[in-house]
Amino acid sequence: MTLIKSISGIRGTIGGKPGEGLSPLDVVRFTAAYGTWVKNRFPGQRVKVVVGRDARISGEMVNRLVIGTLQGVGIDVLHIGLATTPTTELAVTGEQAQGGIILTASHNPKQWNALKLLNEKGEFLTAADGELVLQIADTESYLFAQVDDLGQVSEDFTYTDKHIAQVLALKLVDVEAIRKANFTVAVDAVNSVGGIAIPALLRALGVTNIMELYTTPNGEFPHNPEPLPEHLTEIANLIRNKKADLGFVVDPDVDRLAIVNEDGTMFGEEYTLVAVADYVLAATPGNTVSNLSSSRALADVTHSHQGIYQAAAVGEVNVVAKMKEIGAVIGGEGNGGIIYPESHYGRDALVGVALFLTHLAKSGKTCSQLRSIYPAYYMSKNKIELTPGIDTDAILAAMKQKFAAEKVTDIDGVKIDFANSWVHLRKSNTEPIIRIYSEAKSPAEADQLALDMIADIKQIAGI
């Protein structure tokens, strides 16, 4: 059993003893803490919180607990049912609510669930606010409402349609161009809420030839739900055999978008943001942001459009903060997460689908041809496990000093930028592990860079 308490929310495996997994008691405890935090932010006001969920098997059970607890704290609830993470984010601002809770464990397997917590802007909590929620939970500083002050529950199951309408209204989404392209599109929605949202969006965009794979929202994930190449062999074969133009794959809560080319090869999750940013920057020049572990290709594309690229610490809330700081017109994370402020400040695969299809339609290229125009980088992801007691902070400081002649960034671990490659070293907050992300012009170079770093770390650690 696992229960992980962090500033971004509470996630864990269903079942087990309280405090060891995401038990019903833990759901109530942390929901009450969040509800108390919201009420403290809006003293004297009647507070409303939006609740949406993905299609996990445990979703209905957790949903009932969350809604009932919010009522018990004295908060009105708008229940929007099965909804993507970005849909729920948009519902918070659309309803002028004071917060939102998304019940999803994102790409984690089916035994997991989580409470993702939103503020009144429909954005994830800052580190400071998340820490306050954890403090309220730890000290049990919540107070439940008297009977006359219990919250009321209302329902609105139309927010997916509202979300799609908002996507279609974006200036850079060209429905007519997509319709004329007459794409055949395959979709793998891993039997979660993407199975509701993505085919409906495609139809609204004028796509009539849709091949659906795992679009029944029953929570029975047919493969590992993280949209990585090794998990996408079925849709790749379907595209090749049925001669589709491309395929879209989303994770269970639909904030990540992976694309499969017409020949069954991967467009590359890192390049979802790169391609969409290229299209957006061509029409609306400006700045971009991604996190430190994302591909250098975004910086290259941004510079080609005379924009400024800046990197943020890993985590959506950090990317959003940096985007606001520099007025970025687009940003996101290299895991296929696109943040387009013209829509809202949250990773949104629906926005990604619409902008990418517009870009592809107007390019006149096949999907693989479009991918080939972007700088070719290859990423390697590794880790080194250290023995307990080894000071990982001291190791990272030593690595920073060793490579002081290079461009070094230390806002989140240590990132070392070389002329044609980079490596990012991040420590785990829960285990004696240093994660090593490297990128270079070839897979062999990226792998070798990681091996070199591991050797350096071992030497510093004396192991």
N, C-alpha and C positions, 0 to 999 in steps of 0.2 A: 504494500500500500504506500502511496506517496501523496503528500500534501505540501504544496509549494506556495508560500505566502510572499508576495512581492508587491512593490509599489504599483505595478500595472494591473494587479488583480490577484485572484485566488484560483489556483488550479490544482487538480488532484485526481486520483483514481477513485472510482465509485466503490463504496463498500468499506468494510473494516471498522476499526475502533475510531471513535472521535479523536481528532488530532493526528491521526495516522493516514487517513484518506479523506476524500471529500464526502464526509458523511452528512446526513440530513442536519445534524446538530451544527456542523461546521458551516453549512450553507446558511442556516438561520443566523448564526453568530456574525458572520462577515457581512451578510446583507443588512443586519441591524446596525452594524458599525458604519457601513456606507450610508445607510439612510440617516443616521444621526449626523454624520459629516455633512450631508446635503442640507439637512434642516438647520445646522449651525451656520451654514453659509447664507441662508435666507431667513434670518430670524423674523418671526411674526408673520411670515407669509404662508399661504397654502401651497404646498410643494407637490409637483408632479414629476414622476420618473417613468421613462419609457422602458419596457422590457421586451426584448426579442430574442429568438434562439435559433440555433441550427437544428439539424434533424437527428441529433444523437439519440440513441435508445434511452438514455437517462434524462433527456431533455424535458419531457413532460413532468416527471417527478420533481426535478430541480426547479422548473418553472413555477409549479404550484407553491413550493416552499418559499421562493423568492417573492412572489406576488403577495402571499399571505403575510410574510414578515414585513414587507414594506407597508401594507395596510396596518399592521400592528404597531408600527412606529408612527403612524399618522400621516402617511404619504399616499396621495392619489396615484394610481397606476394606469398608464395606457399600455395595454397588452396588444402587441402587433403580431404575435404568433410567429410562425416560421419566417425568418427574415435574415438576410445577410448582415454581416457586421456593418458595411457602409450604409445599408438601408436603415438600420437602427440609428446610426449616427445622424443621418439626415432627418429622421423622425424627431429626434430631440430638438433640433432647431426649428423644424416645421411646426412642432406643437408648442414651441416656446417653453419647453419643459426645463426643469432645473437639473436634470441628470438622466442617465440611462444605464441599463445593465444589459450586456449581451451574454447570453449563456452559450458559450462555445469554448472548446479547447483547441480551436484552430486546426493545425495539421496533426495533432496528437491522435493516437489510435482510439478506438471506440470506447475503451474502458475509462477514458478521461472525460472530464468536463471542467468548466471554469466559469468564473464570474469576471467578465471584463467590464471595467468601470469607466463611465463617461462623466464629464462635467457638463455644464449648461451650454457649452459650445458644440456638444457632440464630439468632443475630443477626449483622448485618454488623459487621465490625471497626471499632473506633474509629480516629480519625485517627492516634493514637499507635501502635496495633498495626499498622495498615496501613503506616505509615512503616517499622516494623521489618522487615516482610516485604520491602519494596522495598530496604532496606539489605542484607538477606541476599542478595537476588538480585544487587544491584550488586557486592557484594564476593565473590560466589560462596562464601559461608560455610556451605555445606551439606556434610554428610557422609553418604555412603551406607552402608547396613548391610552387615555381613558375611553370608555365605550362610546361616548358621543363624539369623539375625535378620531375614530378609526378612518383610515383612508378608503376611498371609493375606487372601484375598478371599472374602466371602460375598455372597449375593444375597437380596433380598426385594423382589419386585415388587408387593406388596400395599399399599404405603403410600398410594396414591390412595384405596383403599377405607377405610383407617384414617383418612385425612384427612376424607373424607365423613362417616364415623361420628362424628368429633369435632365437625364442624359441626352435624350433626343433634342432638347432645347439648347444644348451647348453649341456655340457658334462654330466650333471647329469640327463638329460631327455633321457629315454630309450624307444624309439618308439616300438621296437620289444617286449619288456616285456609288454607294454600296449596292443599291438595288440594281443598277445597270451592270455592275460587275458580275452579277449572277453567281456568286460564290456558292460552292458546296462546302459546308462547314461541319466538322465533327465536334462533339462535345462530350467530355468526361467530367461529370460533376460528383463523382464518388458517393452517389446516393445521399446527398445532403441538399441544402437549400439552393445550391447552384443549379440543381435540376429544375427548380421552379423559375429562377431568375434569368439564367443565361439563354435557354431556348426562347423564352418570352421576349427578351431583349432582341435576339436575332430576328425574330419574326417582325418586331416593330421596326427594325432597321431595314426591312425589305428582303431578308434572306429567306428563301423558300425551301432550299435544299439543306435540311438539317439532319445529320445522323447522330442520334442520341445514344450515348453509352453511359449506363449507370446514372440515370436522371430521376430515379424514384426516391423521394426524400424519406427513406425509412431508417437511415442511420446504420445500415449494414454495409460498412465499407468493404468493397470487393478486393481492394488492395491497399497497401500503405497509403494513407491519405495525403502525405506530403508530395506535392507535384514535382518530383525529381525524375530524371530520365529513366532510372532503373525501375521505376514504378509505372511507366507509361507505355509498356510494350504493346498492350492491347489496342490502344487508340492509334499507335503508330502503324500497326498491322492493318487496322481498319482503313486508315487513310490511304495506305499503299494499295490495298486490294480493291477498294471502292473508288479510288481516284478522286478523293476529296481535295479541295484547294488548300485547306489547312485545318488544324484542330485547336480547340481551346480546352485547357484543363484548369480547374479551380480547386482550391482546398475547401474543406467543409464549411467555412464561414465566408468564403468568396472575397477575401481581400488580397489574394495572391493569384497571379495569372501566368500560366505557362502556355507556350505556343508550340505547335508541332507543324513542321513544314509539309509540303505536298508530297515529298518523297519519304516521309516517315522519320526524317531526322529532326533533331530538336533545334528550335530557333534559339533556345538558351534562356533560362529564367533571367539571367543577368541582362539580356538584351531586350527583354520586354520593355523596360523603362527607357533603354537607349533609343529604340526605334520610335516609341511614342514621343519622347523628348525631341527627337530630330524633327518630327512633323510639327509639334507645337512651336518649337523655336523658329522654324522657317516662317511661320505665320505671325508669331508674336515674340520677337527677340527679347531675351532677358536672361536671368540667372537660373542656375539649377543647384540642387543639393541631393546628395545621397549619403549613406553612412560610410564609415571608414573601411568596411569590409566589402564594399561594392566595386564593380569593375571600373577601371580607369577609362573605359570606352565612353562613359557619360561625360567625363571631363573633356575628352577629345572632341566629341560632337558639340558640346557647349562652346568650346573655343572656336570651332569652325563657323559658328553663328555669331562670333564676337561677344559671347556672353561670359559671365564669371561663374565658375564652379567652385563650390565649397563643400567640405565634408563635415558631417556631424557624427557624434558618438552613436553607437549602435542603439537602436530603439526608435520606434515611430515617433514618440513624443519629442525625442531629441532632434529628429529630422524636421519635424513640423516647426519647432522653435527656431531652428536655423533658417528654414525657408521664410518664416515671417521676418526674421532679422534682416535678411538681404533682399527681400521682395522677390523670391524665386517664382517663376511662372510655372514651373513643374519640378517635381522631385520624387523621392521615394526610396525604396530599398532594392538591392539586387536580387531579392528573392521573388521578383515578379510583382512587387507592390508599387503601384502608381498613385501618387498624390498630386491631384490637379486642383489648385485653389479656386479656379473658376467654378468648380463644382463644390468642393468642400475639402477641409484639411484632414483627410483620412485615406488610407489605402483602399482602392476601389477597383475591383476587377471589371465591373460593368462599364465604368468610364474607360478602362483600358481596352476592352473589346471594341467599343464604338470608335475610339480614336485610332486604334490599330487598323481596323477594317477600312476606315476612311483613308488612312495613309496608304494601305496596300492597294485599294481601288484606284487612287489617284496616281500611284507610282507606275501602274501598268506592268508591274513585275510579278513573278511568282514569289511565294513566301521565301523560298531559299535564295532567290536572286536578291531580294530585299535584304536578307540577312548578310549577304556577301559584301554589301557596300560599306559595312561598318568595320571599324578596326578589330582585328583578330587578337583576342587575348584568351588565355586559358587559366583557369583557377584550380588550385589544389587546396584541399581542406584536411588538416591533420591535427593531432594533439599529442602532447607528451604528458604522461601521468607521473607525478612526483610523489615521493613518500611524505606522509603527514609530518608536519614540523618544518619542512623546507619553506623558507620565506619567499613566496612567489613575487611579492612586491620588490624585494631586493634583487631578484633575478631580472625582472623587467627593467629596473633602474640600471643594472649593469649592462643590459643589452642596449639601452638607450645611450649609455656612455660609449660603448664599443663602436656604435655606428653614428657618433656625433657629427662626423663629417658629411653625412647624408642628410636629406630632409627628414626630420623626425617629428611626429605628432604624438602627443601623450595625453590627449583629452579622454581617451578610452583605451587603456593598455598602452602599447607602443606600436606605432605604425612607421615603417621605414620605407621611404620612397627612393628607389634607385632610378637610373636613367630609363631603363626599359622594363622595369618590374617593380613589385612592392611586396612587402610582407607585413601582416598585422598580427601582433601577439596579444591575446586577451586572456586574463585569468578567469577561472570559474569562481563564482561566489559561493559555491556549495561543495566543491571538491578540490583536491590539490592537483589541478590540471591547468595547463596553459594551452589554449587553442591557437592554432597556427594557420592563418589564411594567407596564401601567396598567389600572385598572378604574374604571368610572364607571356612572352610571345609564342611559346610552345608548351605542351603538357610536360615534356621532359624538363624544361627549364623551371617551370613552376614547382614540380616535384623536387628537383634538386635544390632549389632555394629553400624549401621547407626542411629538407634533410640537413642542409647546412645550418639552419637555425636550431634544429634539434641538437645537433652536435655542439653548437656553441652553448646552448642552455645546459646540456649535460656537463660540459667542462666547467661552467660557472658554478653549477650545483655540486660538483664533485661526485658525479655518479657515472 
